[in-house]
């Protein structure tokens, strides 16, 4: 079989022979015209080269066929041309589909990143607004110290406003975390474990199945969780992680925490942003906590 790289040149050489017989046989002329239409389209130049070569050979064989086998040669030539046309259309459609898939993926990632950036900017705006409000409230409190009732009223107003700002800031941070989660799952192709927000930060609790039995080595599900957590941390450049490992009879918590830390570092998270510590014995539902703080 000829190399695919030289098929277009062979096809061009064979196609020269077709017109020599086209004037005597309208079928050959029609088949040659259909094949030439594929060759003339620059979008199809590299597509289905082998099928087009077979079609051209079949047309040439029809032109040289004896009367006794001409009917069979015509059938073969028609089928070969039809196969070449179908192969060209199919490969062109596949190429376009692949291009559209790449474009869709790029658009999804870009949209997610832009939304996450807007959420981060909103959180920063609310943080500054809360800081300004806190400074203003402190000034009011100091001015009202001379009069107990006025001071109590000012402190009550401070508590109310600060509570509202704190709630808004918390909501903004949770929205930022949700968008970062979506971006991390999209980029890594893995689902993040469930989490809960506590005073110490966002806590991801992973079960004992995160590790191979009797070992500190991550299992397949553990590697998937580590990949998603790494993408989550990379989506929030200011975030830090504290890994708290809980051991069993075969493996202590410190080794489990270090194994998860090493997996995050291997996935691209700077080691300086991660702490690892053992926390005693765990359960089947709790082998490691990953605590993320902003």
Secondary structure, 3 states (H helix, E strand, C coil): CCCHHHHHHHHHHHHHHHHHHHCCCHHHHHHHHHHHHHHHCHHHCCCCHHHHHHHHHHHHHHHHCCHHHHHHHHHHHHHHHHHHHHHHHHHHHHHHHHHHHHHHHHHHHHHHHHHHHHHHHHHHHHHHHHHHHHHHHHHHHHHCCCCHHHHHHHHHHHHHHHHHHHHHHHHHHHHHHHHHHHHHHHHHCCCCCCEEEECCEEEEEECHHHECCCCCCECHHHHHHHHHHHHHHHHCCCCEEEEEEEECCCCCHHHHHHHHHHHHHHCCCCHHHEEEEEEEECECCECEEEEEEC
